[in-house]
Amino acid sequence: MYLKPVAGRRVPDPDKGGALPPEGRNVEPNQYWLRRLADGDVVESNPPQAPKAKTKE
């Protein structure tokens, strides 16, 4: 699941250490992250789209 912290929140990431980055990250859906989601510390989001490569014509 891809999660982002709510604006103004710093959410610790116990798996990777440090905090969940503001742009979000894929995380394993476990009890910790489901609780953060239920508490409103994070929101579920879509991962950023990679820019499409331009084709040479």
N, CA, C and O of each residue as an XYZ file, in Angstrom:
228
protein
N       0.840     -1.155      0.000
C       0.000      0.000      0.000
C       0.891      1.226      0.000
O       1.963      1.218      0.606
N       0.455      2.287     -0.679
C       1.234      3.517     -0.775
C       0.611      4.537      0.162
O      -0.558      4.893      0.012
N       1.393      5.010      1.134
C       0.904      5.951      2.129
C       1.718      7.231      2.126
O       2.920      7.223      1.859
N       1.030      8.347      2.433
C       1.670      9.652      2.582
C       1.274     10.197      3.946
O       0.145      9.984      4.386
N       2.184     10.900      4.628
C       1.791     11.521      5.898
C       0.849     12.696      5.638
O       0.950     13.369      4.612
N      -0.060     12.932      6.571
C      -0.945     14.089      6.498
C      -0.078     15.330      6.659
O       0.920     15.300      7.379
N      -0.451     16.420      5.996
C       0.323     17.665      6.064
C       0.562     18.071      7.516
O      -0.361     18.111      8.330
N       1.820     18.371      7.819
C       2.188     18.810      9.160
C       2.496     17.688     10.134
O       2.811     17.946     11.296
N       2.408     16.449      9.680
C       2.689     15.313     10.557
C       4.019     14.671     10.189
O       4.374     14.577      9.014
N       4.745     14.235     11.202
C       5.972     13.461     11.008
C       5.671     12.066     11.539
O       5.459     11.886     12.738
N       5.654     11.088     10.653
C       5.267      9.730     11.016
C       6.490      8.819     10.956
O       7.056      8.627      9.880
N       6.914      8.249     12.096
C       8.061      7.341     12.093
C       7.806      6.108     11.228
O       6.693      5.584     11.182
N       8.851      5.658     10.546
C       8.786      4.441      9.736
C       9.670      3.400     10.403
O      10.887      3.424     10.224
N       9.082      2.481     11.172
C       9.895      1.508     11.914
C      10.648      0.521     11.024
O      11.668     -0.021     11.449
N      10.179      0.275      9.816
C      10.836     -0.686      8.932
C      12.103     -0.115      8.302
O      13.124     -0.800      8.236
N      12.046      1.127      7.840
C      13.184      1.729      7.144
C      13.963      2.698      8.022
O      15.050      3.138      7.646
N      13.417      3.034      9.187
C      14.050      4.012     10.058
C      13.714      5.419      9.576
O      13.315      5.600      8.426
N      13.869      6.393     10.425
C      13.539      7.764     10.052
C      12.041      7.953      9.981
O      11.275      7.259     10.650
N      11.637      8.907      9.157
C      10.219      9.230      9.016
C       9.739      8.902      7.609
O      10.528      8.827      6.667
N       8.444      8.710      7.487
C       7.820      8.521      6.180
C       7.992      9.824      5.406
O       7.613     10.881      5.912
N       8.555      9.784      4.187
C       8.793     11.033      3.451
C       7.481     11.715      3.054
O       6.465     11.043      2.876
N       7.497     13.036      2.915
C       6.268     13.765      2.550
C       5.641     13.296      1.243
O       4.423     13.373      1.083
N       6.463     12.805      0.294
C       5.914     12.325     -0.981
C       5.336     10.922     -0.872
O       4.708     10.431     -1.810
N       5.547     10.273      0.273
C       4.984      8.952      0.520
C       5.913      7.824      0.122
O       6.999      8.046     -0.415
N       5.462      6.605      0.396
C       6.273      5.426      0.108
C       5.371      4.185      0.168
O       4.348      4.183      0.853
N       5.761      3.149     -0.549
C       5.099      1.853     -0.437
C       5.494      1.226      0.882
O       6.672      1.195      1.238
N       4.503      0.725      1.609
C       4.755      0.065      2.886
C       3.968     -1.239      2.930
O       2.980     -1.414      2.217
N       4.425     -2.142      3.778
C       3.701     -3.396      3.974
C       2.455     -3.116      4.820
O       2.550     -2.459      5.857
N       1.298     -3.605      4.394
C       0.082     -3.372      5.186
C       0.080     -4.231      6.450
O      -0.422     -5.355      6.451
N       0.643     -3.688      7.514
C       0.682     -4.415      8.776
C      -0.086     -3.639      9.839
O      -0.662     -2.592      9.543
N      -0.102     -4.129     11.050
C      -0.879     -3.524     12.121
C      -0.451     -2.076     12.385
O      -1.298     -1.220     12.641
N       0.846     -1.799     12.326
C       1.347     -0.455     12.578
C       0.759      0.550     11.580
O       0.212      1.580     11.975
N       0.879      0.241     10.281
C       0.408      1.179      9.264
C      -1.112      1.266      9.221
O      -1.657      2.338      8.961
N      -1.794      0.178      9.467
C      -3.249      0.223      9.501
C      -3.725      1.094     10.662
O      -4.737      1.784     10.546
N      -3.001      1.066     11.776
C      -3.338      1.915     12.915
C      -3.062      3.386     12.589
O      -3.861      4.255     12.939
N      -1.945      3.670     11.926
C      -1.638      5.056     11.531
C      -2.731      5.583     10.594
O      -3.123      6.746     10.686
N      -3.214      4.731      9.702
C      -4.282      5.086      8.780
C      -5.577      5.361      9.544
O      -6.248      6.361      9.289
N      -5.928      4.486     10.470
C      -7.148      4.646     11.270
C      -7.079      5.897     12.145
O      -8.100      6.547     12.370
N      -5.891      6.242     12.640
C      -5.722      7.420     13.495
C      -5.677      8.719     12.699
O      -5.738      9.797     13.290
N      -5.571      8.643     11.374
C      -5.537      9.842     10.548
C      -4.153     10.454     10.418
O      -4.028     11.608     10.009
N      -3.105      9.699     10.761
C      -1.734     10.204     10.625
C      -1.240     10.134      9.190
O      -0.368     10.906      8.791
N      -1.796      9.208      8.410
C      -1.406      9.014      7.017
C      -2.663      8.861      6.165
O      -3.748      8.591      6.679
N      -2.498      9.035      4.861
C      -3.583      8.803      3.911
C      -3.086      7.870      2.826
O      -1.913      7.895      2.453
N      -3.985      7.053      2.330
C      -3.630      6.161      1.229
C      -3.622      6.990     -0.054
O      -4.486      7.843     -0.260
N      -2.646      6.730     -0.907
C      -2.467      7.524     -2.119
C      -1.978      6.623     -3.236
O      -1.697      5.442     -3.031
N      -1.882      7.206     -4.425
C      -1.304      6.500     -5.566
C       0.154      6.912     -5.691
O       0.489      8.072     -5.454
N       1.025      5.979     -6.059
C       2.427      6.351     -6.270
C       2.547      7.355     -7.409
O       1.728      7.345     -8.328
N       3.548      8.216     -7.360
C       3.715      9.182     -8.455
C       3.980      8.466     -9.772
O       4.641      7.429     -9.813
N       3.456      9.034    -10.835
C       3.645      8.460    -12.170
C       5.027      8.829    -12.683
O       5.469      9.970    -12.543
N       5.697      7.864    -13.272
C       6.995      8.133    -13.902
C       6.718      8.916    -15.194
O       5.765      8.606    -15.909
N       7.530      9.913    -15.494
C       7.311     10.666    -16.743
C       7.476      9.758    -17.945
O       8.372      8.914    -17.991
N       6.589      9.948    -18.927
C       6.663      9.132    -20.138
C       7.824      9.603    -21.005
O       8.078     10.799    -21.142
N       8.510      8.645    -21.577
C       9.643      8.967    -22.454
C       9.106      9.537    -23.770
O       8.124      9.045    -24.327
N       9.766     10.568    -24.241
C       9.359     11.156    -25.518
C       9.885     10.277    -26.648
O      11.016      9.795    -26.606
N       9.046     10.082    -27.652
C       9.475      9.275    -28.804
C      10.085     10.194    -29.840
O       9.605     11.304    -30.067
N      11.130      9.725    -30.456
C      11.806     10.508    -31.484
C      11.146     10.195    -32.827
O      11.070      9.041    -33.248
N      10.677     11.242    -33.479
C       9.978     11.046    -34.754
C      10.794     11.549    -35.906
O      10.359     11.464    -37.055
